[in-house]
């Protein structure tokens, strides 16, 4: 599956990003209530959390397709994914640093790592996009 990328480092980074995204989608769609309680958010946010999970599920399907068919010609997909990931990171960092939401600390670390993995993988395959 990684051979379509022709770059093991990029494939591993993006594969780890994919696993992290699958984890978040599982939490957001199937464990919504318990995840929100753990984050200190009320049940009124359930629809929004499930919509976010569904959107990232679409990104996961696209990522799996790039593993099956290769990343060639998928420039727009990767740019959309990077914009969504960076916006998610900025939002979580804002919640933790400026709103003083200490519940967002673990997500801030995880999303920072996932963003770094995605960017490393992207910059390694950028010439093929």
Phi, psi and omega in degrees: 000322181286342186294337179293338180278338182057024179203102185298321180298313179298316182296320179292316179299313181290327175295319176294322175299317179300316179297318177296321178294320178299319178301312180294320179297318178300316178296315186288329183265315189260340181235037189303308185298312182291326178294316180295320178299318178297333179269357180076031182245140183285169183292348179293345180269002182303311180300319181294318179297319180290325176295317177299316177299320179293321178297315179290335173298321175297320176296324179295317179300317177298321180294317178297321178296325177291329176290326181281321187252351183094157184276355184303129178079011182255032183303312183296318179300311182293323176295318178297319179296318180293318178298314179298319182291317180293321177296321176297315179299314180297321179296314181292319177296322177298316179300319183283314188276319188256327178273348179064039177271096183291344178291341183273001185299310182295321177293325178298319179292312183297313181293327175297316179294316179298321178296317178298317179299315179297316181293321177299311179298318181297311183293336177284332181252006186306324182291339181271350185279000000 
